[in-house]
Amino acid sequence: MTDSPAPPAPLADPHLVHDPLRGDGPKDVVILGSTGSVGTQAIDLVLRNLDRFKVTALSANGGRVALLAEQAHRLRVRTVAVAREDAVPALREALAAEYGAGEPLPEILAGPDAASQVAASDCHTVLNGITGSIGLAPTLAALKAGRTLALANKESLIVGGPLVTALAKPGQIIPVDSEHAALFQALASGTRADVRKLVVTASGGPFRGRTKADLAQVTVEDALAHPTWAMGPVITINSATLVNKGLEVIEAHLLYDIPFDRIEVVVHPQSYVHSMVEFTDGSTIAQATPPDMGGPIAIGLGWPERVPDAAPAFDWSKASTWEFFPLDNEAFPSVNLARHVGQLAGTAPAVFNAANEECVEAFLNGALPFNGIMETVTRVVEEHGTPAAGTSLTVSDVLEAETWARARARELTATTASAEARA
């Protein structure tokens, strides 16, 4: 009798360290999305720890060239990349203003493939802090080049699914989302065979405790008033609908190879416990810090080493209350819908994510009510049906599915707006 083959190691495994020929001295890092929330916080961390990290390249969309030029100068990077080619003249001007006479300017790359080019450049770790599914190509480029990938761009894993899992070596991806960084650290307490359940925490957003009927009249201003985290508008709305949590359930499944029925979501308003792992002996290991992205970013860049003072610690001399509540799936159907599309696999997660991005934009522009976001996304997912098998998925399949989902979501949104105008 032959032994059964061992299951593959999870993509994110704290017991494995992916080290692409790191030499002595600071770790070379590329930061994608450097002018965004994660990118700017990562740069702050690097500047406080120049003995540990050296940034060799930056990429951004191109909308904040003055900040990008300032970052490039402070970090002395070799290369700066922008997705918008029309931003190059302004970027050159901003760089010239930052750099002194005689200082060599960094190389400039521009265009839709620029981020992927720097993701594949010579470095140890690539931090993907891009927002949205446009982060997929740079994620694939970094993995193909053999870089350690500090992944803050959850959408690339979700929409790419098997494309990412087929490329990533065990331990090559280190998650930067606070929830998945928490799971990553808690999983170090035991073996994979000892894991009974992953527990992903949710703040509950600004509408915790409200019914579906209560949510019908909420405004954009209400939805953008997150009680705990300061984030961009799309991520903040995703937190209000709990779509963000649904995406994190799919991401946890893909990162840690745990079945969907063993991934639970629990509401924790204080956002102190970032997620938990329940083991088969009944023990639950929780990772906790005050709400701050410095810790997860430091794990992504520094693992297996910890970066001192990367994030604030608790003051245990002060009393505090930590609460946990079950998720209201009727008021917030997004998590169960995400489980459904995650189990369908193939292009279904890409359709879910793309339709949601379109509906969030429509809500922010006043063209869709709050409850209409998930109602429209659900209808797009249902119309998409059962996708082809995930093993045959290609980048073209993902892009085609996203294009269809965005177009269909816009059609349904226009129909909803027209009906409301007539009412």
NORKA-V856599 format. One record per residue. N is the residue number from 1. RES is the residue in one small letter. PSI is psi in whole degrees, -180 to 180 (none if undefined). Layout:
N:RES:PSI, N:RES:PSI
This chain:
1:m:135, 2:t:150, 3:d:146, 4:s:143, 5:p:144, 6:a:145, 7:p:152, 8:p:149, 9:a:149, 10:p:154, 11:l:-43, 12:a:103, 13:d:111, 14:p:-15, 15:h:-12, 16:l:138, 17:v:116, 18:h:114, 19:d:92, 20:p:76, 21:l:49, 22:r:133, 23:g:-167, 24:d:162, 25:g:-173, 26:p:150, 27:k:126, 28:d:129, 29:v:141, 30:v:134, 31:i:118, 32:l:133, 33:g:43, 34:s:-23, 35:t:0, 36:g:-175, 37:s:-52, 38:v:-42, 39:g:-45, 40:t:-37, 41:q:-36, 42:a:-41, 43:i:-39, 44:d:-42, 45:l:-44, 46:v:-46, 47:l:-24, 48:r:-8, 49:n:54, 50:l:-15, 51:d:-17, 52:r:-34, 53:f:145, 54:k:119, 55:v:124, 56:t:-23, 57:a:150, 58:l:148, 59:s:150, 60:a:170, 61:n:-40, 62:g:4, 63:g:-15, 64:r:67, 65:v:-31, 66:a:-44, 67:l:-42, 68:l:-43, 69:a:-41, 70:e:-44, 71:q:-45, 72:a:-41, 73:h:-44, 74:r:-34, 75:l:-10, 76:r:50, 77:v:159, 78:r:-35, 79:t:141, 80:v:132, 81:a:140, 82:v:141, 83:a:-33, 84:r:114, 85:e:-29, 86:d:-9, 87:a:-8, 88:v:-47, 89:p:-44, 90:a:-35, 91:l:-43, 92:r:-42, 93:e:-42, 94:a:-39, 95:l:-42, 96:a:-34, 97:a:-30, 98:e:-40, 99:y:142, 100:g:169, 101:a:132, 102:g:-12, 103:e:132, 104:p:133, 105:l:151, 106:p:158, 107:e:142, 108:i:128, 109:l:144, 110:a:151, 111:g:173, 112:p:-20, 113:d:3, 114:a:-43, 115:a:-38, 116:s:-35, 117:q:-45, 118:v:-27, 119:a:-29, 120:a:3, 121:s:173, 122:d:107, 123:c:176, 124:h:-49, 125:t:138, 126:v:121, 127:l:113, 128:n:98, 129:g:19, 130:i:146, 131:t:131, 132:g:174, 133:s:-8, 134:i:-10, 135:g:-6, 136:l:-50, 137:a:-46, 138:p:-35, 139:t:-48, 140:l:-38, 141:a:-43, 142:a:-42, 143:l:-43, 144:k:-36, 145:a:-5, 146:g:16, 147:r:152, 148:t:133, 149:l:111, 150:a:107, 151:l:107, 152:a:-13, 153:n:84, 154:k:-30, 155:e:-34, 156:s:-36, 157:l:-40, 158:i:-49, 159:v:-29, 160:g:-32, 161:g:-113, 162:p:-23, 163:l:-40, 164:v:-47, 165:t:-30, 166:a:-28, 167:l:-35, 168:a:130, 169:k:154, 170:p:129, 171:g:-1, 172:q:-26, 173:i:130, 174:i:118, 175:p:145, 176:v:-18, 177:d:141, 178:s:-38, 179:e:-43, 180:h:-28, 181:a:-36, 182:a:-47, 183:l:-41, 184:f:-46, 185:q:-40, 186:a:-34, 187:l:-20, 188:a:-11, 189:s:-10, 190:g:-177, 191:t:164, 192:r:-37, 193:a:-20, 194:d:-6, 195:v:125, 196:r:-40, 197:k:145, 198:l:134, 199:v:110, 200:v:125, 201:t:150, 202:a:138, 203:s:-25, 204:g:-10, 205:g:-169, 206:p:-10, 207:f:22, 208:r:131, 209:g:-9, 210:r:149, 211:t:171, 212:k:-38, 213:a:-38, 214:d:-34, 215:l:-12, 216:a:-28, 217:q:8, 218:v:151, 219:t:171, 220:v:-42, 221:e:-41, 222:d:-46, 223:a:-28, 224:l:-5, 225:a:72, 226:h:136, 227:p:-14, 228:t:-49, 229:w:147, 230:a:110, 231:m:174, 232:g:166, 233:p:-40, 234:v:-48, 235:i:-36, 236:t:-43, 237:i:-40, 238:n:-32, 239:s:-36, 240:a:-37, 241:t:-12, 242:l:13, 243:v:-39, 244:n:-39, 245:k:-36, 246:g:-43, 247:l:-37, 248:e:-31, 249:v:-45, 250:i:-44, 251:e:-42, 252:a:-41, 253:h:-44, 254:l:-38, 255:l:-42, 256:y:0, 257:d:45, 258:i:132, 259:p:153, 260:f:-33, 261:d:-2, 262:r:22, 263:i:115, 264:e:149, 265:v:131, 266:v:141, 267:v:128, 268:h:92, 269:p:-32, 270:q:-20, 271:s:33, 272:y:-45, 273:v:118, 274:h:-20, 275:s:170, 276:m:157, 277:v:125, 278:e:128, 279:f:166, 280:t:-19, 281:d:4, 282:g:-9, 283:s:143, 284:t:125, 285:i:121, 286:a:143, 287:q:128, 288:a:136, 289:t:161, 290:p:152, 291:p:113, 292:d:135, 293:m:-5, 294:g:-40, 295:g:-53, 296:p:-38, 297:i:-40, 298:a:-36, 299:i:-44, 300:g:-40, 301:l:-33, 302:g:-17, 303:w:137, 304:p:4, 305:e:151, 306:r:145, 307:v:116, 308:p:137, 309:d:33, 310:a:-28, 311:a:160, 312:p:153, 313:a:166, 314:f:148, 315:d:99, 316:w:-4, 317:s:-6, 318:k:138, 319:a:145, 320:s:158, 321:t:130, 322:w:124, 323:e:150, 324:f:134, 325:f:151, 326:p:154, 327:l:135, 328:d:98, 329:n:-18, 330:e:-44, 331:a:-31, 332:f:81, 333:p:-2, 334:s:-35, 335:v:-45, 336:n:-35, 337:l:-39, 338:a:-41, 339:r:-43, 340:h:-49, 341:v:-30, 342:g:-38, 343:q:-34, 344:l:-38, 345:a:-147, 346:g:-131, 347:t:-1, 348:a:-45, 349:p:-35, 350:a:-40, 351:v:-46, 352:f:-49, 353:n:-44, 354:a:-44, 355:a:-40, 356:n:-43, 357:e:-41, 358:e:-42, 359:c:-36, 360:v:-43, 361:e:-41, 362:a:-40, 363:f:-45, 364:l:-29, 365:n:2, 366:g:13, 367:a:-3, 368:l:136, 369:p:165, 370:f:-51, 371:n:-22, 372:g:-20, 373:i:-57, 374:m:-30, 375:e:-42, 376:t:-43, 377:v:-43, 378:t:-43, 379:r:-40, 380:v:-43, 381:v:-43, 382:e:-41, 383:e:-31, 384:h:-35, 385:g:-159, 386:t:121, 387:p:170, 388:a:162, 389:a:138, 390:g:-25, 391:t:-23, 392:s:12, 393:l:139, 394:t:166, 395:v:-39, 396:s:-39, 397:d:-44, 398:v:-48, 399:l:-41, 400:e:-43, 401:a:-40, 402:e:-44, 403:t:-45, 404:w:-45, 405:a:-40, 406:r:-44, 407:a:-44, 408:r:-39, 409:a:-39, 410:r:-40, 411:e:-47, 412:l:-37, 413:t:-42, 414:a:-38, 415:t:-43, 416:t:-44, 417:a:-40, 418:s:-41, 419:a:-39, 420:e:-35, 421:a:-34, 422:r:-24, 423:a:none
